[in-house]
Amino acid sequence: MQYLQLLHLEIPSHRRSKIADKKFWRCNVCNDIHYEVADPEICPTCQAKNAYVEIDKEEAKNVMGL
Ligand SMILES: [Zn+2]
């Protein structure tokens, strides 16, 4: 319990929420979806460089066919 309280003191609240702030990214070339904090520099599926664009949750669902 004491350990947890220490962690909260050391990390400011705005910093903590930033860590958990993942976004959806879509590869322009192969439509691959990634859910990460930052877009991958190189697409692991088609090897395209800087091809990822940020999309919202609804678009991600559409692309994934959900
Ligand atoms: Zn790709």
N, CA, C, O and the ligand as a Tripos MOL2 file, in Angstrom:
@<TRIPOS>MOLECULE
protein
  265   263    67     0     0
PROTEIN
NO_CHARGES

@<TRIPOS>ATOM
      1 N           0.8340   -1.2040    0.0000 N.3       1 MET1
      2 CA          0.0000    0.0000    0.0000 C.3       1 MET1
      3 C           0.8670    1.2520    0.0000 C.2       1 MET1
      4 O           0.6250    2.1940   -0.7550 O.2       1 MET1
      5 N           1.8740    1.2450    0.8540 N.am      2 GLN2
      6 CA          2.7640    2.4010    0.9150 C.3       2 GLN2
      7 C           3.4990    2.6060   -0.4130 C.2       2 GLN2
      8 O           3.7210    3.7360   -0.8490 O.2       2 GLN2
      9 N           3.8590    1.5180   -1.0280 N.am      3 TYR3
     10 CA          4.5760    1.5810   -2.3020 C.3       3 TYR3
     11 C           3.7230    2.2450   -3.3830 C.2       3 TYR3
     12 O           4.2120    3.0680   -4.1570 O.2       3 TYR3
     13 N           2.4430    1.8740   -3.4220 N.am      4 LEU4
     14 CA          1.5360    2.4560   -4.4080 C.3       4 LEU4
     15 C           1.3950    3.9530   -4.2100 C.2       4 LEU4
     16 O           1.3710    4.7160   -5.1760 O.2       4 LEU4
     17 N           1.3020    4.3710   -2.9540 N.am      5 GLN5
     18 CA          1.1600    5.7950   -2.6660 C.3       5 GLN5
     19 C           2.3920    6.5650   -3.1330 C.2       5 GLN5
     20 O           2.2840    7.6790   -3.6440 O.2       5 GLN5
     21 N           3.5470    5.9650   -2.9560 N.am      6 LEU6
     22 CA          4.7910    6.5790   -3.4150 C.3       6 LEU6
     23 C           4.7750    6.7840   -4.9290 C.2       6 LEU6
     24 O           5.1590    7.8440   -5.4210 O.2       6 LEU6
     25 N           4.3350    5.7800   -5.6500 N.am      7 LEU7
     26 CA          4.2790    5.8620   -7.1070 C.3       7 LEU7
     27 C           3.4170    7.0330   -7.5540 C.2       7 LEU7
     28 O           3.7730    7.7630   -8.4790 O.2       7 LEU7
     29 N           2.2940    7.2000   -6.8980 N.am      8 HIS8
     30 CA          1.3860    8.2800   -7.2690 C.3       8 HIS8
     31 C           2.0030    9.6510   -7.0190 C.2       8 HIS8
     32 O           1.7500   10.6070   -7.7510 O.2       8 HIS8
     33 N           2.8120    9.7250   -5.9750 N.am      9 LEU9
     34 CA          3.4570   10.9980   -5.6710 C.3       9 LEU9
     35 C           4.5260   11.3330   -6.7050 C.2       9 LEU9
     36 O           4.7070   12.4930   -7.0760 O.2       9 LEU9
     37 N           5.2250   10.3060   -7.1610 N.am     10 GLU10
     38 CA          6.3560   10.5540   -8.0550 C.3      10 GLU10
     39 C           5.9380   10.8870   -9.4870 C.2      10 GLU10
     40 O           6.6470   11.5990  -10.1980 O.2      10 GLU10
     41 N           4.7850   10.3680   -9.9020 N.am     11 ILE11
     42 CA          4.3370   10.6310  -11.2660 C.3      11 ILE11
     43 C           3.1570   11.5980  -11.2430 C.2      11 ILE11
     44 O           2.0910   11.2520  -10.7340 O.2      11 ILE11
     45 N           3.3290   12.8030  -11.7830 N.am     12 PRO12
     46 CA          2.2210   13.7630  -11.8280 C.3      12 PRO12
     47 C           1.0450   13.1890  -12.6130 C.2      12 PRO12
     48 O           1.2410   12.4080  -13.5440 O.2      12 PRO12
     49 N          -0.1640   13.5700  -12.2460 N.am     13 SER13
     50 CA         -1.3490   12.9550  -12.8390 C.3      13 SER13
     51 C          -1.4120   13.1520  -14.3560 C.2      13 SER13
     52 O          -1.8340   12.2470  -15.0760 O.2      13 SER13
     53 N          -0.9980   14.3240  -14.8480 N.am     14 HIS14
     54 CA         -1.0780   14.5470  -16.2910 C.3      14 HIS14
     55 C          -0.1130   13.6390  -17.0420 C.2      14 HIS14
     56 O          -0.3680   13.2400  -18.1780 O.2      14 HIS14
     57 N           0.9940   13.3230  -16.3890 N.am     15 ARG15
     58 CA          1.9890   12.4270  -16.9720 C.3      15 ARG15
     59 C           1.4440   11.0030  -17.0700 C.2      15 ARG15
     60 O           1.6510   10.3100  -18.0660 O.2      15 ARG15
     61 N           0.7390   10.5790  -16.0070 N.am     16 ARG16
     62 CA          0.1930    9.2250  -15.9760 C.3      16 ARG16
     63 C          -0.8350    9.0210  -17.0810 C.2      16 ARG16
     64 O          -0.8400    7.9850  -17.7450 O.2      16 ARG16
     65 N          -1.7130   10.0170  -17.2790 N.am     17 SER17
     66 CA         -2.7410    9.8490  -18.2940 C.3      17 SER17
     67 C          -2.1170    9.8440  -19.6870 C.2      17 SER17
     68 O          -2.6460    9.2220  -20.6090 O.2      17 SER17
     69 N          -1.0010   10.5330  -19.8330 N.am     18 LYS18
     70 CA         -0.3240   10.5870  -21.1310 C.3      18 LYS18
     71 C           0.2310    9.2060  -21.5070 C.2      18 LYS18
     72 O           0.2020    8.8040  -22.6710 O.2      18 LYS18
     73 N           0.7330    8.4970  -20.5020 N.am     19 ILE19
     74 CA          1.2810    7.1720  -20.7610 C.3      19 ILE19
     75 C           0.2120    6.2400  -21.3200 C.2      19 ILE19
     76 O           0.4810    5.4310  -22.2080 O.2      19 ILE19
     77 N          -0.9990    6.3620  -20.7900 N.am     20 ALA20
     78 CA         -2.0710    5.4480  -21.1930 C.3      20 ALA20
     79 C          -2.8000    5.9380  -22.4360 C.2      20 ALA20
     80 O          -3.7440    5.2930  -22.8910 O.2      20 ALA20
     81 N          -2.3760    7.0710  -22.9930 N.am     21 ASP21
     82 CA         -3.1050    7.6960  -24.0900 C.3      21 ASP21
     83 C          -2.7490    7.0590  -25.4350 C.2      21 ASP21
     84 O          -2.0120    7.6420  -26.2300 O.2      21 ASP21
     85 N          -3.2760    5.8660  -25.6810 N.am     22 LYS22
     86 CA         -3.0080    5.1990  -26.9550 C.3      22 LYS22
     87 C          -3.9770    5.6790  -28.0170 C.2      22 LYS22
     88 O          -5.1090    6.0630  -27.7240 O.2      22 LYS22
     89 N          -3.5080    5.6480  -29.2610 N.am     23 LYS23
     90 CA         -4.3480    6.0820  -30.3700 C.3      23 LYS23
     91 C          -4.3820    5.0050  -31.4380 C.2      23 LYS23
     92 O          -3.5620    4.0870  -31.4580 O.2      23 LYS23
     93 N          -5.3560    5.1460  -32.3240 N.am     24 PHE24
     94 CA         -5.4320    4.2350  -33.4580 C.3      24 PHE24
     95 C          -4.6760    4.8300  -34.6400 C.2      24 PHE24
     96 O          -4.7900    6.0180  -34.9410 O.2      24 PHE24
     97 N          -3.9120    3.9840  -35.2930 N.am     25 TRP25
     98 CA         -3.1560    4.4040  -36.4740 C.3      25 TRP25
     99 C          -3.4550    3.4440  -37.6170 C.2      25 TRP25
    100 O          -3.5780    2.2370  -37.4080 O.2      25 TRP25
    101 N          -3.5700    3.9830  -38.8250 N.am     26 ARG26
    102 CA         -3.8450    3.1370  -39.9820 C.3      26 ARG26
    103 C          -2.7750    3.3480  -41.0450 C.2      26 ARG26
    104 O          -2.4210    4.4790  -41.3790 O.2      26 ARG26
    105 N          -2.2670    2.2330  -41.5700 N.am     27 CYS27
    106 CA         -1.2840    2.3270  -42.6500 C.3      27 CYS27
    107 C          -1.9950    2.6870  -43.9390 C.2      27 CYS27
    108 O          -2.9610    2.0380  -44.3410 O.2      27 CYS27
    109 N          -1.4960    3.7390  -44.5810 N.am     28 ASN28
    110 CA         -2.0770    4.2160  -45.8280 C.3      28 ASN28
    111 C          -1.9410    3.2100  -46.9580 C.2      28 ASN28
    112 O          -2.7260    3.2160  -47.9060 O.2      28 ASN28
    113 N          -0.9420    2.3480  -46.8520 N.am     29 VAL29
    114 CA         -0.6270    1.4280  -47.9480 C.3      29 VAL29
    115 C          -1.4280    0.1320  -47.8350 C.2      29 VAL29
    116 O          -2.0480   -0.2970  -48.8080 O.2      29 VAL29
    117 N          -1.4210   -0.4910  -46.6640 N.am     30 CYS30
    118 CA         -2.0570   -1.8160  -46.5350 C.3      30 CYS30
    119 C          -3.2260   -1.8380  -45.5560 C.2      30 CYS30
    120 O          -3.7830   -2.9010  -45.2840 O.2      30 CYS30
    121 N          -3.6090   -0.6550  -45.0130 N.am     31 ASN31
    122 CA         -4.7430   -0.5580  -44.0850 C.3      31 ASN31
    123 C          -4.5310   -1.3070  -42.7740 C.2      31 ASN31
    124 O          -5.4980   -1.6430  -42.0900 O.2      31 ASN31
    125 N          -3.3110   -1.5630  -42.4280 N.am     32 ASP32
    126 CA         -3.0100   -2.2080  -41.1650 C.3      32 ASP32
    127 C          -3.3610   -1.2530  -40.0230 C.2      32 ASP32
    128 O          -3.0620   -0.0610  -40.0970 O.2      32 ASP32
    129 N          -3.9920   -1.7730  -38.9730 N.am     33 ILE33
    130 CA         -4.3610   -0.9420  -37.8230 C.3      33 ILE33
    131 C          -3.4170   -1.2000  -36.6590 C.2      33 ILE33
    132 O          -3.1460   -2.3470  -36.3040 O.2      33 ILE33
    133 N          -2.9230   -0.1180  -36.0720 N.am     34 HIS34
    134 CA         -2.1170   -0.2290  -34.8630 C.3      34 HIS34
    135 C          -2.7390    0.5900  -33.7560 C.2      34 HIS34
    136 O          -3.2420    1.6870  -33.9950 O.2      34 HIS34
    137 N          -2.7060    0.0590  -32.5360 N.am     35 TYR35
    138 CA         -3.2230    0.7790  -31.3810 C.3      35 TYR35
    139 C          -2.0620    1.0020  -30.4300 C.2      35 TYR35
    140 O          -1.7720    0.1720  -29.5690 O.2      35 TYR35
    141 N          -1.4070    2.1350  -30.6040 N.am     36 GLU36
    142 CA         -0.2190    2.4470  -29.8150 C.3      36 GLU36
    143 C          -0.1920    3.9310  -29.4730 C.2      36 GLU36
    144 O          -1.0030    4.7140  -29.9660 O.2      36 GLU36
    145 N           0.7570    4.3000  -28.6170 N.am     37 VAL37
    146 CA          0.9190    5.7010  -28.2540 C.3      37 VAL37
    147 C           1.4180    6.4990  -29.4620 C.2      37 VAL37
    148 O           0.9660    7.6170  -29.7110 O.2      37 VAL37
    149 N           2.3630    5.9020  -30.2120 N.am     38 ALA38
    150 CA          2.9100    6.5700  -31.3860 C.3      38 ALA38
    151 C           2.8280    5.6400  -32.5970 C.2      38 ALA38
    152 O           2.7710    4.4180  -32.4580 O.2      38 ALA38
    153 N           2.8240    6.2440  -33.7830 N.am     39 ASP39
    154 CA          2.7370    5.4250  -34.9880 C.3      39 ASP39
    155 C           4.0760    4.7390  -35.2680 C.2      39 ASP39
    156 O           5.1300    5.3280  -35.0280 O.2      39 ASP39
    157 N           4.0490    3.5100  -35.7690 N.am     40 PRO40
    158 CA          5.3000    2.8250  -36.1090 C.3      40 PRO40
    159 C           5.9900    3.5410  -37.2670 C.2      40 PRO40
    160 O           5.3290    3.9930  -38.2020 O.2      40 PRO40
    161 N           7.2950    3.6430  -37.2060 N.am     41 GLU41
    162 CA          8.0180    4.3430  -38.2700 C.3      41 GLU41
    163 C           7.9440    3.5560  -39.5780 C.2      41 GLU41
    164 O           7.7800    4.1180  -40.6600 O.2      41 GLU41
    165 N           8.0710    2.2430  -39.4400 N.am     42 ILE42
    166 CA          7.9760    1.3780  -40.6110 C.3      42 ILE42
    167 C           6.8630    0.3620  -40.3870 C.2      42 ILE42
    168 O           6.8220   -0.2980  -39.3490 O.2      42 ILE42
    169 N           5.9660    0.2360  -41.3540 N.am     43 CYS43
    170 CA          4.8590   -0.7080  -41.2140 C.3      43 CYS43
    171 C           5.4000   -2.1340  -41.1760 C.2      43 CYS43
    172 O           6.1190   -2.5450  -42.0870 O.2      43 CYS43
    173 N           5.0640   -2.8930  -40.1360 N.am     44 PRO44
    174 CA          5.5710   -4.2690  -40.0320 C.3      44 PRO44
    175 C           4.9490   -5.1950  -41.0710 C.2      44 PRO44
    176 O           5.4700   -6.2810  -41.3250 O.2      44 PRO44
    177 N           3.8560   -4.7780  -41.6640 N.am     45 THR45
    178 CA          3.1630   -5.6280  -42.6320 C.3      45 THR45
    179 C           3.6680   -5.3990  -44.0570 C.2      45 THR45
    180 O           3.9650   -6.3570  -44.7700 O.2      45 THR45
    181 N           3.7660   -4.1270  -44.4760 N.am     46 CYS46
    182 CA          4.1420   -3.8570  -45.8700 C.3      46 CYS46
    183 C           5.4610   -3.0810  -45.9740 C.2      46 CYS46
    184 O           5.8840   -2.7380  -47.0780 O.2      46 CYS46
    185 N           6.1160   -2.8000  -44.8380 N.am     47 GLN47
    186 CA          7.4240   -2.1370  -44.7920 C.3      47 GLN47
    187 C           7.4000   -0.7010  -45.2900 C.2      47 GLN47
    188 O           8.4620   -0.1240  -45.5250 O.2      47 GLN47
    189 N           6.2350   -0.1080  -45.4570 N.am     48 ALA48
    190 CA          6.1620    1.2840  -45.9020 C.3      48 ALA48
    191 C           6.6440    2.2100  -44.7900 C.2      48 ALA48
    192 O           6.3680    1.9770  -43.6130 O.2      48 ALA48
    193 N           7.3670    3.2610  -45.1740 N.am     49 LYS49
    194 CA          7.8820    4.2050  -44.1800 C.3      49 LYS49
    195 C           6.9160    5.3640  -43.9870 C.2      49 LYS49
    196 O           6.3760    5.9190  -44.9450 O.2      49 LYS49
    197 N           6.7110    5.7210  -42.6930 N.am     50 ASN50
    198 CA          5.8660    6.8570  -42.3190 C.3      50 ASN50
    199 C           4.5190    6.8600  -43.0390 C.2      50 ASN50
    200 O           4.0490    7.9050  -43.4890 O.2      50 ASN50
    201 N           3.9170    5.7070  -43.1400 N.am     51 ALA51
    202 CA          2.6550    5.5930  -43.8740 C.3      51 ALA51
    203 C           1.4520    5.6420  -42.9470 C.2      51 ALA51
    204 O           0.3130    5.6170  -43.4120 O.2      51 ALA51
    205 N           1.6910    5.7110  -41.6420 N.am     52 TYR52
    206 CA          0.5740    5.6550  -40.7060 C.3      52 TYR52
    207 C          -0.0720    7.0150  -40.5010 C.2      52 TYR52
    208 O           0.6080    8.0300  -40.3470 O.2      52 TYR52
    209 N          -1.3970    7.0120  -40.5030 N.am     53 VAL53
    210 CA         -2.1560    8.2210  -40.1910 C.3      53 VAL53
    211 C          -3.0360    7.9310  -38.9830 C.2      53 VAL53
    212 O          -3.5140    6.8120  -38.7980 O.2      53 VAL53
    213 N          -3.2420    8.9680  -38.1570 N.am     54 GLU54
    214 CA         -4.0760    8.7910  -36.9730 C.3      54 GLU54
    215 C          -5.5430    8.7330  -37.3860 C.2      54 GLU54
    216 O          -6.0080    9.5440  -38.1870 O.2      54 GLU54
    217 N          -6.2620    7.7640  -36.8290 N.am     55 ILE55
    218 CA         -7.6930    7.6640  -37.1040 C.3      55 ILE55
    219 C          -8.4420    7.5660  -35.7770 C.2      55 ILE55
    220 O          -7.8450    7.2720  -34.7410 O.2      55 ILE55
    221 N          -9.7490    7.8130  -35.8160 N.am     56 ASP56
    222 CA        -10.5040    7.7040  -34.5670 C.3      56 ASP56
    223 C         -11.0330    6.2840  -34.4000 C.2      56 ASP56
    224 O         -10.9090    5.4370  -35.2850 O.2      56 ASP56
    225 N         -11.6310    6.0550  -33.2210 N.am     57 LYS57
    226 CA        -12.0530    4.7010  -32.8500 C.3      57 LYS57
    227 C         -13.0700    4.1410  -33.8450 C.2      57 LYS57
    228 O         -13.0290    2.9590  -34.1880 O.2      57 LYS57
    229 N         -13.9810    4.9980  -34.3030 N.am     58 GLU58
    230 CA        -15.0300    4.5310  -35.2110 C.3      58 GLU58
    231 C         -14.4530    4.0920  -36.5490 C.2      58 GLU58
    232 O         -14.8620    3.0790  -37.1160 O.2      58 GLU58
    233 N         -13.4920    4.8740  -37.0450 N.am     59 GLU59
    234 CA        -12.8750    4.5040  -38.3300 C.3      59 GLU59
    235 C         -12.1020    3.2040  -38.1820 C.2      59 GLU59
    236 O         -12.0960    2.3700  -39.0870 O.2      59 GLU59
    237 N         -11.4500    3.0350  -37.0360 N.am     60 ALA60
    238 CA        -10.7000    1.8010  -36.7900 C.3      60 ALA60
    239 C         -11.6400    0.6010  -36.8320 C.2      60 ALA60
    240 O         -11.3040   -0.4400  -37.3960 O.2      60 ALA60
    241 N         -12.8140    0.7520  -36.2360 N.am     61 LYS61
    242 CA        -13.7990   -0.3330  -36.2430 C.3      61 LYS61
    243 C         -14.2200   -0.6430  -37.6790 C.2      61 LYS61
    244 O         -14.3280   -1.8090  -38.0590 O.2      61 LYS61
    245 N         -14.4540    0.3900  -38.4670 N.am     62 ASN62
    246 CA        -14.8800    0.1840  -39.8420 C.3      62 ASN62
    247 C         -13.8280   -0.5620  -40.6470 C.2      62 ASN62
    248 O         -14.1350   -1.5040  -41.3770 O.2      62 ASN62
    249 N         -12.5740   -0.1200  -40.4990 N.am     63 VAL63
    250 CA        -11.4870   -0.7360  -41.2580 C.3      63 VAL63
    251 C         -11.3180   -2.2040  -40.8660 C.2      63 VAL63
    252 O         -11.0400   -3.0610  -41.7040 O.2      63 VAL63
    253 N         -11.4940   -2.4690  -39.5650 N.am     64 MET64
    254 CA        -11.3270   -3.8380  -39.0880 C.3      64 MET64
    255 C         -12.5750   -4.6770  -39.3050 C.2      64 MET64
    256 O         -12.5800   -5.8750  -39.0190 O.2      64 MET64
    257 N         -13.6430   -4.0460  -39.8150 N.am     65 GLY65
    258 CA        -14.8600   -4.7780  -40.0970 C.3      65 GLY65
    259 C         -15.6530   -5.1790  -38.8770 C.2      65 GLY65
    260 O         -16.3030   -6.2250  -38.8700 O.2      65 GLY65
    261 N         -15.6050   -4.3510  -37.8400 N.am     66 LEU66
    262 CA        -16.3450   -4.6640  -36.6130 C.3      66 LEU66
    263 C         -17.7030   -3.9640  -36.6120 C.2      66 LEU66
    264 O         -18.4710   -4.1070  -35.6600 O.2      66 LEU66
    265 ZN          1.3590   -1.2060  -44.2610 Zn       67 ZN67
@<TRIPOS>BOND
     1     1     2 1
     2     2     3 1
     3     3     4 2
     4     3     5 am
     5     5     6 1
     6     6     7 1
     7     7     8 2
     8     7     9 am
     9     9    10 1
    10    10    11 1
    11    11    12 2
    12    11    13 am
    13    13    14 1
    14    14    15 1
    15    15    16 2
    16    15    17 am
    17    17    18 1
    18    18    19 1
    19    19    20 2
    20    19    21 am
    21    21    22 1
    22    22    23 1
    23    23    24 2
    24    23    25 am
    25    25    26 1
    26    26    27 1
    27    27    28 2
    28    27    29 am
    29    29    30 1
    30    30    31 1
    31    31    32 2
    32    31    33 am
    33    33    34 1
    34    34    35 1
    35    35    36 2
    36    35    37 am
    37    37    38 1
    38    38    39 1
    39    39    40 2
    40    39    41 am
    41    41    42 1
    42    42    43 1
    43    43    44 2
    44    43    45 am
    45    45    46 1
    46    46    47 1
    47    47    48 2
    48    47    49 am
    49    49    50 1
    50    50    51 1
    51    51    52 2
    52    51    53 am
    53    53    54 1
    54    54    55 1
    55    55    56 2
    56    55    57 am
    57    57    58 1
    58    58    59 1
    59    59    60 2
    60    59    61 am
    61    61    62 1
    62    62    63 1
    63    63    64 2
    64    63    65 am
    65    65    66 1
    66    66    67 1
    67    67    68 2
    68    67    69 am
    69    69    70 1
    70    70    71 1
    71    71    72 2
    72    71    73 am
    73    73    74 1
    74    74    75 1
    75    75    76 2
    76    75    77 am
    77    77    78 1
    78    78    79 1
    79    79    80 2
    80    79    81 am
    81    81    82 1
    82    82    83 1
    83    83    84 2
    84    83    85 am
    85    85    86 1
    86    86    87 1
    87    87    88 2
    88    87    89 am
    89    89    90 1
    90    90    91 1
    91    91    92 2
    92    91    93 am
    93    93    94 1
    94    94    95 1
    95    95    96 2
    96    95    97 am
    97    97    98 1
    98    98    99 1
    99    99   100 2
   100    99   101 am
   101   101   102 1
   102   102   103 1
   103   103   104 2
   104   103   105 am
   105   105   106 1
   106   106   107 1
   107   107   108 2
   108   107   109 am
   109   109   110 1
   110   110   111 1
   111   111   112 2
   112   111   113 am
   113   113   114 1
   114   114   115 1
   115   115   116 2
   116   115   117 am
   117   117   118 1
   118   118   119 1
   119   119   120 2
   120   119   121 am
   121   121   122 1
   122   122   123 1
   123   123   124 2
   124   123   125 am
   125   125   126 1
   126   126   127 1
   127   127   128 2
   128   127   129 am
   129   129   130 1
   130   130   131 1
   131   131   132 2
   132   131   133 am
   133   133   134 1
   134   134   135 1
   135   135   136 2
   136   135   137 am
   137   137   138 1
   138   138   139 1
   139   139   140 2
   140   139   141 am
   141   141   142 1
   142   142   143 1
   143   143   144 2
   144   143   145 am
   145   145   146 1
   146   146   147 1
   147   147   148 2
   148   147   149 am
   149   149   150 1
   150   150   151 1
   151   151   152 2
   152   151   153 am
   153   153   154 1
   154   154   155 1
   155   155   156 2
   156   155   157 am
   157   157   158 1
   158   158   159 1
   159   159   160 2
   160   159   161 am
   161   161   162 1
   162   162   163 1
   163   163   164 2
   164   163   165 am
   165   165   166 1
   166   166   167 1
   167   167   168 2
   168   167   169 am
   169   169   170 1
   170   170   171 1
   171   171   172 2
   172   171   173 am
   173   173   174 1
   174   174   175 1
   175   175   176 2
   176   175   177 am
   177   177   178 1
   178   178   179 1
   179   179   180 2
   180   179   181 am
   181   181   182 1
   182   182   183 1
   183   183   184 2
   184   183   185 am
   185   185   186 1
   186   186   187 1
   187   187   188 2
   188   187   189 am
   189   189   190 1
   190   190   191 1
   191   191   192 2
   192   191   193 am
   193   193   194 1
   194   194   195 1
   195   195   196 2
   196   195   197 am
   197   197   198 1
   198   198   199 1
   199   199   200 2
   200   199   201 am
   201   201   202 1
   202   202   203 1
   203   203   204 2
   204   203   205 am
   205   205   206 1
   206   206   207 1
   207   207   208 2
   208   207   209 am
   209   209   210 1
   210   210   211 1
   211   211   212 2
   212   211   213 am
   213   213   214 1
   214   214   215 1
   215   215   216 2
   216   215   217 am
   217   217   218 1
   218   218   219 1
   219   219   220 2
   220   219   221 am
   221   221   222 1
   222   222   223 1
   223   223   224 2
   224   223   225 am
   225   225   226 1
   226   226   227 1
   227   227   228 2
   228   227   229 am
   229   229   230 1
   230   230   231 1
   231   231   232 2
   232   231   233 am
   233   233   234 1
   234   234   235 1
   235   235   236 2
   236   235   237 am
   237   237   238 1
   238   238   239 1
   239   239   240 2
   240   239   241 am
   241   241   242 1
   242   242   243 1
   243   243   244 2
   244   243   245 am
   245   245   246 1
   246   246   247 1
   247   247   248 2
   248   247   249 am
   249   249   250 1
   250   250   251 1
   251   251   252 2
   252   251   253 am
   253   253   254 1
   254   254   255 1
   255   255   256 2
   256   255   257 am
   257   257   258 1
   258   258   259 1
   259   259   260 2
   260   259   261 am
   261   261   262 1
   262   262   263 1
   263   263   264 2
@<TRIPOS>SUBSTRUCTURE
     1 MET1         2 RESIDUE 1 A MET
     2 GLN2         6 RESIDUE 1 A GLN
     3 TYR3        10 RESIDUE 1 A TYR
     4 LEU4        14 RESIDUE 1 A LEU
     5 GLN5        18 RESIDUE 1 A GLN
     6 LEU6        22 RESIDUE 1 A LEU
     7 LEU7        26 RESIDUE 1 A LEU
     8 HIS8        30 RESIDUE 1 A HIS
     9 LEU9        34 RESIDUE 1 A LEU
    10 GLU10       38 RESIDUE 1 A GLU
    11 ILE11       42 RESIDUE 1 A ILE
    12 PRO12       46 RESIDUE 1 A PRO
    13 SER13       50 RESIDUE 1 A SER
    14 HIS14       54 RESIDUE 1 A HIS
    15 ARG15       58 RESIDUE 1 A ARG
    16 ARG16       62 RESIDUE 1 A ARG
    17 SER17       66 RESIDUE 1 A SER
    18 LYS18       70 RESIDUE 1 A LYS
    19 ILE19       74 RESIDUE 1 A ILE
    20 ALA20       78 RESIDUE 1 A ALA
    21 ASP21       82 RESIDUE 1 A ASP
    22 LYS22       86 RESIDUE 1 A LYS
    23 LYS23       90 RESIDUE 1 A LYS
    24 PHE24       94 RESIDUE 1 A PHE
    25 TRP25       98 RESIDUE 1 A TRP
    26 ARG26      102 RESIDUE 1 A ARG
    27 CYS27      106 RESIDUE 1 A CYS
    28 ASN28      110 RESIDUE 1 A ASN
    29 VAL29      114 RESIDUE 1 A VAL
    30 CYS30      118 RESIDUE 1 A CYS
    31 ASN31      122 RESIDUE 1 A ASN
    32 ASP32      126 RESIDUE 1 A ASP
    33 ILE33      130 RESIDUE 1 A ILE
    34 HIS34      134 RESIDUE 1 A HIS
    35 TYR35      138 RESIDUE 1 A TYR
    36 GLU36      142 RESIDUE 1 A GLU
    37 VAL37      146 RESIDUE 1 A VAL
    38 ALA38      150 RESIDUE 1 A ALA
    39 ASP39      154 RESIDUE 1 A ASP
    40 PRO40      158 RESIDUE 1 A PRO
    41 GLU41      162 RESIDUE 1 A GLU
    42 ILE42      166 RESIDUE 1 A ILE
    43 CYS43      170 RESIDUE 1 A CYS
    44 PRO44      174 RESIDUE 1 A PRO
    45 THR45      178 RESIDUE 1 A THR
    46 CYS46      182 RESIDUE 1 A CYS
    47 GLN47      186 RESIDUE 1 A GLN
    48 ALA48      190 RESIDUE 1 A ALA
    49 LYS49      194 RESIDUE 1 A LYS
    50 ASN50      198 RESIDUE 1 A ASN
    51 ALA51      202 RESIDUE 1 A ALA
    52 TYR52      206 RESIDUE 1 A TYR
    53 VAL53      210 RESIDUE 1 A VAL
    54 GLU54      214 RESIDUE 1 A GLU
    55 ILE55      218 RESIDUE 1 A ILE
    56 ASP56      222 RESIDUE 1 A ASP
    57 LYS57      226 RESIDUE 1 A LYS
    58 GLU58      230 RESIDUE 1 A GLU
    59 GLU59      234 RESIDUE 1 A GLU
    60 ALA60      238 RESIDUE 1 A ALA
    61 LYS61      242 RESIDUE 1 A LYS
    62 ASN62      246 RESIDUE 1 A ASN
    63 VAL63      250 RESIDUE 1 A VAL
    64 MET64      254 RESIDUE 1 A MET
    65 GLY65      258 RESIDUE 1 A GLY
    66 LEU66      262 RESIDUE 1 A LEU
    67 ZN67       265 GROUP 0 **** ****
